[in-house]
Amino acid sequence: MNVLHELEWRGLVYDQTEGLDAHLASDNVTHYIGFDPTAHSLHVGSLLPILALARLQRAGHTPIAVVGGGTGMIGDPSGKSKERSLLTPEQIDHNLEGIRGQLARFLDFDAVKNPATIVNNADWLGEANLIDFLREIGKHFTVNYMLAKESTKRRLASDDGISYTEFSYLLLQSWDFLVLNQRYGCTLQLGGSDQWGNITAGIELIRRMRSGKAHGLVMPLVTSASGVKFGKTEAGTVWLDAELTSPYRFYQFWRNTSDQDVVSYLKFFTFLTRDEIAELETALAEKPQEQAAQKRLALEVTSMVHGADAANSAIRASAVLFGAEIADLSAAELLEIFDDVPSSALDEHALDDTNGISVVELFVASGLETSKGACRRLIKSGGVYVNNRRVTDEQARIGVDDFLDGRALVLRKGQKRYHVVTRHGDP
């Protein structure tokens, strides 16, 4: 299977220029995607274009990742209902540093025949002279042509309209393609479907100024089966930076994928083969309750972004919710896992007694049981757990050593009702 057919099978081709298949089959094609430095980290929505670069590189083509230090000073109006807040040069430099490190996890910069490259378009846009820019680039675009672009038409129809600053973005991105074509022989630009107008403008500029042939390919904008924008959760954006979205929460995001979306996401966001995905699709149809497809999706993507150790740690942490051993976790990990669970802080003198505090008293104080008698009956029936270990002794007591790192402890009633107890611990 050639790489374009692979992308099509995965559902990653929304539109393409004529002759792209033959172009990719004939040579090592240098291609690029741009990434706006609007934050210090990329998010899960960025994985689709990042992996497109990686897929093409694995097929023998040469990727360029363009970080938009120049265009980031303007802001792309595509797909936006109003103008973005402009970033300062210092903010952009800070964001670029984070993005470069993340891109390096996916692309091979040491490949012998087709090493990846990262460039910053501020290197040429930042040196631009306005008069020269208007004479050399602007003259190739009529206002009528620019107004016909879908992103411009949508903004013109809105109450806020579009500023001259954002209106000029199409020219800047076209110039990017031209410069990359001149310096690196780049002949293919990829992006989301909302980038089609900007990409075709760059293709036209290369044709006019260099009499060259260039191509474009755009991928669909991913939404869930329910129509929700991909990567958005009640807690906010899911980032690739572990400091912003922990590996555990990152893993849980993928683990919670719906049955309707999981096969598509396996195609979009993993390198699993047709046979592997077909096998998972069969398992989903025959035993959906086991969620084998979701588990594999979460493992693959978390390993790719955060490494195998972090993925395995996230799996162990997830198992805690289903009764797995807690003792190996840190207090920080435990508190994150049970972030949404009711909690209470233990009185600072509650464990002053060398015998600690009664499990029965703790269950009643937490609200998991209504009375000491009810809690004793629950212990007899096997429904009381401390740190996921069943309590069989009605006289059992809790001491400082039972708290993870001296700070946190989990009470459980039955199979699913949890309560977290915290304390400050020793200084």
N, C-alpha and C positions, 0 to 999 in steps of 0.2 A: 504494500500500500504506500503510495507517495504521500508526502506530508499534507498536501492540500486535501486529498481524499480522507486522510486521518482527521484533519480539522473538521471536515464536513460531517464525518461519522459522529464525531463528538458534539455536533451541534454548535460549533464555534464560528461558523461562517454566516453572517447576516447579509453581506453584499461583498462583491469583489469586482475588480476591473477585468475587462475582457483580455484573455490571453495569459492570465496569471498562472494557470496550471502549467502551460508550456514553459513559461519563464522560470518557474521553480524547478522544473524537470531538467532544464538545460544547463544550469550553472550553480555555483555557490553564490547565493543571492544575499547581499548585505541589506538588512532590514532594520527598521527602528520603531520604537514606541516612545512617546513622551510621558513623563510623570511630573505633575505639578507639585511643587513643594509647599502645599497648603498646610501641612502639619509635619511634625518631627518624625512621624511614622506613617508608613502606608497601612492600608486596612485590608480586610478580606476581599473587598471589591476589586482591589488592585491585583489580586492573584490571577485573575483571568488573563490580563495582558502580560503579566510577568511570565506565566507559564506558556503563553503563546511564543514569547521570545525563546524560552528554554526548549520548547518542542521543535521549533525551527532549527535551533542550534544542534540539537541531537540528530536532526535530519541532514546535517552538513552545511547549514547556512550560517552566516555571520551576523550576530545581533549587536545592535547599538541601543543602549538605554540612554535616553536624553532626559536629564533632570532640568526642569525649566527655571533656572535661576533668572533668566531674562523674561520669559513669558509669564513667570510667576509674579513679576512686578505689575502685570496688567490684569490677569485673570481671564479665563476662558468663559465666554457667555454660553457655550453649548450646554444644553440641558438645564440651564439655570433660569429661574423665574425673576431673579433680581441680581443686581451687581454685587460681587463679592467685596468684602473689606480688603483694602490694599495692605499688603504686608510690608514691613520695613526691610531694608537690605540685611540687617542683623538677624531678623527672624528667618529670612530665606536661607541665609548661610547656615544657621542652626539646623533648619529642617533638612537641607541638602545633606548634611553630614550623616544624619540618621538614615535617610533614604538610601544613600550609597551603600551603607553597611548591609541593609536588608536585601538589596538587589544582588549583592555578592554571594548570597546563600544559594541562589538559583542558577546563576550563569557561570560558565567556565571561562575565566579570564586567562587561563594558561593553556588552552587548547592549541595544538600545533598548527592546524590548518585554518581554524575559524574561531580565534579567540574573541570573546565578548569585549565590548568597549563601553565605558560610561563617559559621556560628555555633558558639559553644562552650556546651554545655549546663551548664557550671559557672556561667554567668551567672544561671540560675534555681535549679539544684539546690544550688549553693553557698550560696545565701541561705535555704534551706529551714529552717523550724522544725519539729522532729520532731512536736510535738503537732498543729500545723496540717496537716502532711503526712498524719498518720494519720487526722485527722478529714475532710480534704477528698478525699484520694485513696484511702487504705487502706480506707475503709468501702465502697467500690464493688467490692471483690474479696473473695470468700470464700476461705478456706483450701482448701476442696474444689476450687474452680476452679483455684487455683494449683498444687495437687498433681496435677491432671489433665494439666498441660502435659508434653509428652514429655521435654523437657530435664530437668525436675525429677524425673520418674519414673526416668530413667536414673541420675541422681545418687543418688537415694534407694536404688537397688538396688546401688550400688557400696559397697565397703568404707569409703570415706571419707565417704560421705553428702554432705550439702550444708549449708553454714553459713547462719545467718539472714541474714548479710550478702549472700551471693549469691542467697538465696531472694527477697530484696527487689528484685533487679535488674529483674524484670518490671514492678514498680510504677514504677520510675524511668524505664524506657524508655516506658512508657505515658504517663507525665507529659510526657516529651519531645514525643510526638505531639500531646498536648492543647495544650501551650504553642505549638507551631508552628502548630497549627490556629487558635488564638486570635490570634496575632500576625501570621501571614503568610498565613492562609487555606489552609494546607497540608492537602490531602485525600488524599494518597497516600504510603505508606511502602514502600520497596523494601528487599530484603535477600536473604541466602542462605536456602536452605530450612530451615536450623536456626533461623531467626528467626521462623518462622510464628507460634509461640505468643506471642512478645512483640508482634508486629505486630497480631494479632487482639485482644490485650488492650487495646492503644491504641485500636483502632477501637471497642471496646466502651465504653471510658472516654469517648470523644468522644460517643458516642450517649447515654450516661447523663447526662453533665454539660452537654452543649450541644445535645442533641437533633439532632446533626449526623450526616451520612453521610460516612464515610471509607472508603478502600480500601487494599488491600495487594496486593503482588506479590512473590513470592519466586523466586529463580533457583536452578538446580541447583548443588550443590557439585561442583566440577570434579575429576575424577580422570582419570588416563591410562587407555588401553585395558588396561593390565596391572593396574589397580587402585591404582596409587601416587597419593598425594595430590599434586595439582598444585602446582608451585612448589618442591617438595622435591628436592634433588639430593644426591649423595654429599658435595658440598662445603658443603651447608647451604642456607639460604634464599636465594632470588634476590630481591634488593632493587631498588627503583626509584632509590635514591640511588647515584650513580656512585662515591661514595667507598666504599661497601660492596660493590657489585657493579659492576665496570667495564663500560663500554659493550661492550667486546669479549666479556667473559664473558656479558653479558646477551644479546648477539646470538647467541652460541654456544648458549645455552639454547634459544632458539627454533629455531635452525638444526638442532638435534638432535632435533626433534619426530619421532615415528614416523609412518610412512605411515598407520597406523590412526587417528591423532589429528589430523593436520594440517588436514584439511578442516573438522572441528569447530572447531579453534582459529582458523582463518581467519574463521569466522562469529562466534565469541565475541569475538575480540580485535582485529579490524580493522573499518574502515568500507568495505571493498571491496564492490562490488555483487554481486547474484546472478550476473550474466553473468560478471564477473571471476572469481568463485570457481568457477563451473561450468567455465570455461576451464582453470583450474589443476587442478581435479579430473580433467578429461580428460587433461591432460598427465601427471598422477600415474599414471593407469591405463595410458597408452600408453608413457611413458618414465620409469618410477620412478627409474631410476639418475641422472637429471639433477636430481632433487629441486627442481624449479622451484617447487613449492608451499611447501616449507620455506624456500627462499631469499626468496620474496616475503613470507612470514609474518615472518621475522626482520627484513627490511628495514622493513616497515610498523610493527611494534611498536617496534623500536629507534629509528626516526625519531620516532615519536610521543612516546616517553619521554625520549630524549636529544638529539633533533635530527638533521637530515639529515647534518650534517658528521660527527657521532660515528658514525652508522650507516655512512656511506661509509668512514670510517676502519676500522671493525670489519670491513667487507667486504674491504678491502685487506689487513688483518692476517690474516684467515682464508685468503686466497689464498696467503699465505706457506707454509702447511702443504702446499700443492700445488705448490710450486716457484716462486712469484712472487718478484719482486725484493725484497730485504731492505734495500737501502741507504737507503731513505726512512724507515725506522722509527727510533725512538729505542731506546736500550738497554732502557729500562723496558718499552716495548711488546713488544720481542722476548722479554724474560725472562718476561713474562706469557703470551705465546702459547705458549712452550715450557716452561711451568711444570712439566708432567708428564714432560718429556723428561729422560733422564739428563744429568748435568752434572758438570763438574769445574772446579776453580779452578787457574789457571796459576800456577806458582811465580813469586814476585815478581821474580826475577832472570832469568826465562826469556827475556825480550826485551831484556836488556841489550846483547846483541850487535847491532850496527847492522844486521846482515843478518837479524835476527829468528830465527824458528824454522822448521825444515823442516816442510812439510805432512805428509810421510811420518811424521816423528817424532811429530807431533801426533795423527795418526790412530791410531798404535800406542799412544801414551800414553792416549788416550781409550778404548781398547778396541774401537774400530770395526774395527780390523784386528789380526791376530795377529802380523804381522811386517812389516818394511820391504819385503821382497821381495813379499809378498802385496799390499801397498798400491801398489807400483809397477805391478804387473800390473793392479790395479783402475783406476789412472789411465789406463793404456793402453786399457782397455775402456770408459772414459768413465763410471765409476761413482763418482768422487770430486768432491764439491762443497764449496765454502767460501762461506758466505752465499748459498747457492742458485746460485752460479756454478760451472760445471764447470771443474775443474782439468785441464789438458792437459800441463803440464810436470812431469816427475818431480822436477825440482830446485826447484820452487816453494817460496817461503818466506812466512811470515806475519809482518807487523810490527804495530806499535801502530796504524797507520792503518787496518788491516783490521778493527779492533774498533769496533763502533758505540759512539759517545761514549767511545771508549777503554776500554770495559768488557765488551763481550760479542760473541761470535762464534759462528756456527752451522756445525758440520760435518755433512755428509750423505753417507751411503753408499747408493748406489742411489736408489730413489724414496722410501723411507719411513723409513729408519733415521737418526735424528738424534742429535746430541750437542751440548750447549752448553758453551762454554768461557768462563769469566769471569776478569776481572782487575780490580784496584782502580783502575787508571788514575792519572793525575796528580792531585795534591792541588789 
